[in-house]
Structure formats: structure tokens, C-alpha cells
């Protein structure tokens, strides 16, 4: 339990940093150039860690299924959808919707045991918990101040970029 | 309406990515999963880049080198994401990730780190964070 939360916190903290760094790249370069760079470096880093920890074992892919090769495309889908969503709704609305759907889909995936996940039985508390979190996100994002919203919660958020970098 | 659908699917994809990575890790290992998915994603993005050509190499030179390496964090992000989902399930894991993410960004913003303009901390942001944490407590009760 604690270890699971700890891993989640590490992931969240790094995603936050990554989004700020990526937004800075995206200020100068286009969304696709940024995405290509980000995924390319993600690949190199994963390959390096893999070789470091597992050596040649990294290339043993006995249980590989065909669709595994394509699941990386989901990441490209994320960029397409978010860029389009933000273009139409502006960053704040688009981000609140995307964060909400992240949580709702997570609840659905747990409940239905998608892709062989251990099923987590649906309870009212789970739904309530998710709704309170969504409420918190809405208060956080729309609650006055932080006027020029600079909370980069998602990557490649153009309108949410660091436009006023201190010189 | 179209914008709402795009944003919704974008968010859904983020979660789906975590679930798929967890499944693939179970079969072939986490570093393998991270390497393969980042590789195929990179190839696809590169192909699209060749068509849209939305920048040239000089653009990257104007960026402070530190900021160019953000993508490399993905290796540890994917590893932690999978390790977390395996232990506490998708909903709790995603909730904790989002909260950690918002709090860290909030801290960076309010201190004006990484050359960001310092933001004043106001009550709604603190209430929002409090509500999110309360939500996680409810979630696991």
C-alpha cells in the first residue's frame, strides 16, 4: 500500500517536472518536433536502464503479443487529442476535462478488470472519492488567482505555456 | 462539443496507457515494455513530424539544454506508474499521481523556480488540494 503510493508520488512529481520542461521546448519548437524529441529520449532512457538492470535479458521477448508493438501509439493519440481539445476549449477547460476522464476511466478499468488487471469491486465510496477529487481539481483550476494559469498539468499545453519567463 | 470529446479521449488515453503498460510489463518485463512503447511512439511521432515539419533543428538550440532532457524522465515515470498500479490498482494510483503532480507544480509555481514567474498562493488552490486529498481518503475507506 505505502509502497504503491510512494511509486505514484514519484511518477507524479516527475511528470510535473517533465511537463514544465516540455512546455519550454514547445515554446520554441512545434508540438510534433517536441513530441518526437520527448519520445525519442524516453526510448533511449528506457533502453539504458533496461540494459543496466537486465543486460541481454532485455531482448528476451518470449511472451510478446502483436498488439504490444502498437500500444506505444496511444501516446501519440494523447498528444493529438490534447492539442485539438486545447485548441477548441482553451487550456483550463480542456485540462479539467482530461483530468476528470483520466479518473473516471481508471475507475471503469479497475471495476471491469481491463486487460487482465485484478478487478477491484465497485463501491459507492470509490465513486464518491473520485467525484470529490474532481471537485478539488475544479476548485483548484477555476478558483480565482493564479490568473495566468501556469500549472502545466498536461504536456504540450500551448496556451498554458511559460510565456512570461523571467529574463 | 468536439473539443470536449477530444479532451475526454486524451485523458482516457493517458489512463489506458498506464493499464496497457502494466499488462505488457506482466508478460515481458517493465523495462521491455517501456523501451518498446517509447520506441514505437517515437517512430510514429517522427513519421508525423516528417509530414507536418512544424520546426527545424535550430529551434531546439534556443532552448536551455536542461529542458531538452525532460523526455528521459519517462523511463522512471513508466516504471513507477506500473509498479504503483500493480500494488494499489488504477484508480488510487492515478489519483495519487495527479495530486502529487498538481502539488509539485504548485510549489514550483509559487516559488518561481525554473524561471517561472512567481505566483501568489491563494485560498482556492489550497482548498482544491485539500479536497483532492480528502477524495483519496474516501476512495480507500
Interface residues (C-beta under 8 A of the other chain):
Chain A: X1 X3 X4 X5 X7 X8 X9 X10 X11 X12 X13 X14 X15 X16 X17 X18 X19 X20 X21 X22 X24 X25 X27 X28 X29 X30 X31 X32 X33 X35 X36 X37 X38 X39 X40 X41 X42 X43 X44 X45 X46 X47 X48 X49 X50 X53 X54 X57 X58 X60 X61 X62 X63 X64 X65 X68 X69 X70 X71 X72 X73 X74 X75 X76 X77 X78 X79 X80 X81 X82 X84 X85 X86 X87 X88 X89 X93 X94 X95 X97 X98 X99 X100 X101 X102 X103 X105 X106 X107 X109 X110 X114 X115 X116 X117 X118 X120 X125 X126 X128 X129 X130 X131 X132 X133 X134 X135 X136 X137 X138 X139 X140 X141 X142 X143 X144 X145 X146 X148 X150 X151 X152 X153 X154 X162 X164 X165 X166
Chain B: X2 X3 X4 X6 X7 X8 X9 X10 X11 X12 X13 X14 X15 X16 X17 X19 X20 X21 X22 X23 X24 X26 X27 X28 X29 X31 X32 X33 X34 X35 X36 X37 X38 X39 X40 X41 X42 X44 X45 X46 X48 X49 X52 X54 X55 X59 X60 X62 X63 X64 X66 X67 X68 X69 X70 X71 X72 X73 X74 X75 X76 X77 X78 X79 X80 X81 X83 X84 X85 X86 X87 X88 X89 X90 X91 X92 X93 X94 X95 X96 X97 X98 X99 X100 X101 X102 X104 X105 X106 X108 X109 X112 X114 X115 X116 X117 X119 X120 X122 X123 X124 X125 X127 X128 X129 X130 X131 X132 X133 X134 X135 X136 X137 X138 X139 X140 X141
